[in-house]
Amino acid sequence: MDTGDAMRIAVIGAGMIGGAVAKALSEAGHEVTATRRNIEKATWLMEYGVKLERSNVEAAKRAEVVFLAVKPNKVGKVLDEISGTIENKILISLAAGIPIALLRRKAPTAKIVRAMPNIAILVKESFTAYAAEGLDGEEIKLVEGLFSTFGKCLRIDEEHMDAITGLSGSGPAYVSVFLESMVYGGLKVGLPREIARRAALQTLLGTAKLLMETEEHPAEIRDMVITPGGTTIDGIFELEEGRIRTTVMKAIDASTKKSKILSTRLSP
Ligand SMILES: NC(=O)c1ccc[n+]([C@@H]2O[C@H](COP(=O)([O-])OP(=O)(O)OC[C@H]3O[C@@H](n4cnc5c(N)ncnc54)[C@H](OP(=O)(O)O)[C@@H]3O)[C@@H](O)[C@H]2O)c1
């Protein structure tokens, strides 16, 4: 067990992120039941001790904590279905752009958490930000115990949830594009594919670790690599000319705006 006592947990919507959540929680020793309509597509989870269930109501009824991992446009319908079974229970929604106010309206007595993890749950390195309403200190501890089985977690004000969605929720996709570009760069200069892949991945991991452990500003690390008239400055010159920073900032801005649009479209 990674955290406290084993809990009975339902994961409604065992798709990409719900499946990762169910796997992580089950591996940490919790009793996890997962649902989705095409339940046969979730059988891989049985290997990790997750029980499968067709009925959202039955899964939620048995659970102490309910994770909601369906697409944002399905949240209302699923909550209408299970709201009678989650009274006074902890409901953790992972849906992008769905505000606590909407969740509260659909499940008035539930203790509500709105969380945004990322797909790195699969390797227990997610950054999971969450906002909570109606939970006492013990319940927050319990929820953080569950999130810690995904990686790192941080409580934030709900007003920052859309921005977090645009940054760390979508982040693995942006980083993968950057990584792919590095591998392609390696191929362009003649490296064998596997060498390029290993070099790019370890460089990303090492740089992230260095920044985390030294707590240096990224510019400090950048300047540790750039030497006057050296090789790196020629590469940096190209990145700057390609407006890499503006492009990345615009990507996060666009994804945040989309999350806000979802919020307003689906809000009470
Ligand atoms: N993917 C990510 O990296 C990520 C990160 C953070 C948050 N999220 C959030 O997580 C949620 C799910 O995203 P996803 O990418 O995991 O999507 P997904 O792979 O499509 O998963 C959603 C799952 O919900 C199931 N589902 C649909 N209607 C259902 C119902 N009535 N009852 C039970 N299950 C139902 C679907 O399976 P069936 O069609 O078989 O029912 C599907 O497997 C979204 O709200 C998203 O904002 C995703």
The ligand as a Gaussian input file, in Angstrom:
#p B3LYP/6-31G(d) Opt

LIG

0 1
 N       -6.310000      12.142000     -22.057000
 C       -5.662000      12.951000     -21.214000
 O       -4.437000      13.081000     -21.250000
 C       -6.425000      13.700000     -20.141000
 C       -5.712000      14.393000     -19.139000
 C       -6.423000      15.013000     -18.118000
 C       -7.809000      14.983000     -18.112000
 N       -8.479000      14.340000     -19.098000
 C       -9.949000      14.330000     -19.024000
 O      -10.335000      12.982000     -18.863000
 C      -11.597000      12.775000     -19.499000
 C      -11.496000      11.571000     -20.411000
 O      -10.548000      11.846000     -21.420000
 P       -9.843000      10.663000     -22.212000
 O       -8.802000      11.294000     -23.056000
 O       -9.465000       9.581000     -21.271000
 O      -11.059000      10.197000     -23.142000
 P      -11.483000       8.731000     -23.587000
 O      -10.273000       7.890000     -23.819000
 O      -12.473000       8.905000     -24.691000
 O      -12.224000       8.161000     -22.289000
 C      -13.551000       8.436000     -21.956000
 C      -14.190000       7.115000     -21.653000
 O      -15.513000       7.323000     -21.178000
 C      -16.275000       6.200000     -21.555000
 N      -17.693000       6.573000     -21.495000
 C      -18.411000       7.350000     -22.340000
 N      -19.687000       7.446000     -21.935000
 C      -19.784000       6.705000     -20.800000
 C      -20.852000       6.412000     -19.930000
 N      -22.081000       6.893000     -20.131000
 N      -20.598000       5.623000     -18.854000
 C      -19.356000       5.115000     -18.626000
 N      -18.299000       5.375000     -19.441000
 C      -18.526000       6.144000     -20.514000
 C      -15.792000       5.868000     -22.954000
 O      -15.905000       4.493000     -23.242000
 P      -17.210000       3.860000     -23.940000
 O      -17.431000       4.608000     -25.214000
 O      -16.832000       2.434000     -24.111000
 O      -18.300000       4.065000     -22.947000
 C      -14.319000       6.209000     -22.871000
 O      -13.532000       5.065000     -22.633000
 C      -11.947000      14.048000     -20.262000
 O      -12.963000      14.736000     -19.574000
 C      -10.654000      14.825000     -20.297000
 O      -10.884000      16.200000     -20.231000
 C       -7.818000      13.681000     -20.108000

